[in-house]
């Protein structure tokens, strides 16, 4: 069997499934690719998460003010609102298939841009209870997971999803 895309409906497609011998199940050099369908699902989940985070920047700005490095001019609240607006732009881009690919790239930029706030949060919460420190440290690797997921959405979004689709009634 050269391809095993019929392994199930989970959307993952295994390429290069040639076993290097009859006894082994998988070759050590096989690659795993995400399908466009799963990229859309992950893009939608990221979009919903980022949009909700953007709303929270305005609903509860104090939390976000506290993790903005205080040496950034002009103020913590300014950066809370700027990042909230950015999230309210990027999130819906990921939700809308036409703009998903561009939204994924914008999400990567956003995740990199807000990473210093996560580093500052770890430093600022160094004297907090262990549970809060755990949250602060936990945010650091998750940012890389989000960057990786956004990259997968960017690289696996179908070109047909990013073009305008003619209306069926226009025929």
N, C-alpha and C positions, 0 to 999 in steps of 0.2 A: 504494500500500500504506500503510495507516494505522498498522499495528503490525507489528513484525518480531520477535515473540517466538519465531518458528520459525527464527532464525538459527543455532541449534545447541543443544546440550544443556549449554552452559556455565552456564545458569541466569540469565544477565543478560538483562534485558528492556529494550528501548529504547522509550521513549515519545516521542510527537511526532515521528515519523519522516517527516513530510511534507517533502519537499524544496521549498525556496523557488523552485526552477526545475527544469526537466527535466534540465539539465546537471549540477547538483551532486548529490552523494550524500546529504549530511546538512545539515540546517538548523543554523545556529550556536546556536540557542536550545533545542536538544533536551536532554532530561534523561535520566539513566541511573538506573535503580532496581535494587536487588538483590531477588531473589525470596526468599520465605520459606525455600525449600530451601537456597539459598546462605547465608542468615543462620544457618540451623541448622548448616551445615558450618563456617562461620567461628566460630560460638559454641562448637562442639565443639573446634575447634583452640585457641581462646583458653582454653577450660576446661581442656584437657589441659596447655597451657603454664603456666597459673597454678597448677594443682594440682602439677605437677612443681616449680615454683619454691617453692611452699609446703613441699613435702617437703625441698627443698634447704636451707631455712632451719633445719631441724633436723639434717639430715645433715652440713652444713658451715656452721655458724653463724658461724665466724670470718670468712669472706668478707663476710657481710652485716653483721657487727659493724663491720668496717672502713669501710663506706660510710655508716653512721649518723652524723649530726653529733654529735660528743661532748658538745656543750652541752645536748643533750636529756636531761632527767632521766627516770627515775632512772639508766638505764645503756643502753649500746648493745645488750647482750644482751636486755634487756627488749623493746626495740623490734624486734629481730630476731625474737623469738618472737611478739610481737603481730602483726607483719606476716605471719609464717608462718601463724599461725592464721587470720588474715583470708583469706589466699590459699587455705587448705584449706577454707574455707567458700565463698568466691566461685567457685573453680574447679569444684567439683562442681555448683554451681547452674547454671553454663553448660553442663555436660554433660547435665543432666537437662532435657528439653524443657519439662516442667511449670514449672520455675523459671528458664528461660533468660532471659526478658525481665527479671525482677528481678535475675538474676545479671549481666546486661549493664550495668544501671544501677549495681549494686554495684561492678562492675569499673572503671567510669569513676571512681567515688569513690576506689577503691583506687589507680588509676594516678595520680590527682591527689595523693593523700596521700603516696605514696612518691616523687614527683618531687623534693622537696628532697634526698633521699638521692642522686639522680643528679647534681644540681647540686653537692652537697658532694663527690661522687666526682671530678668534673672539677677542682675546686679542690685537693683533697687529692692528686691524681695529677699535679699540674702539673710535678713534678720527676722523674716516672717516665719510662722509655723511651717513645719516640714511639708504639710499638705499643700500649702500655697507655693512653696519652693518647687515641689514636684510638678505642679501645674506650669510654673514658669519654665522649668527645664524641659518639660514635655512639649511645649510649644516649638522649641528649636528644631527638633528633627521633623516634626509634622509639617513645618514650612517647606522642607525639602520634598516631602511626599506630595504636597500640593503643587509644587513646581513641576515635579515629575508627571503628575496626573495632567496638569495643564499642557505640558509638552506632548504627552500622548494624544490628547485631544487635538492639539495643533497639527501634529504630524499624521493623524489618522482621520481627520475630518475629510469627508468626500468633497471633491471639487464641485460636484453637482449640488451639494447642500449650500454652497456659498454663492451660487448664481441665482439671479432672479428666475423664478419659475413662471412660465406663462400660465395665465388663467385658463382653465378648461373651457370656459364659456367664450373665449376669444377665437376659437377655431372656426 
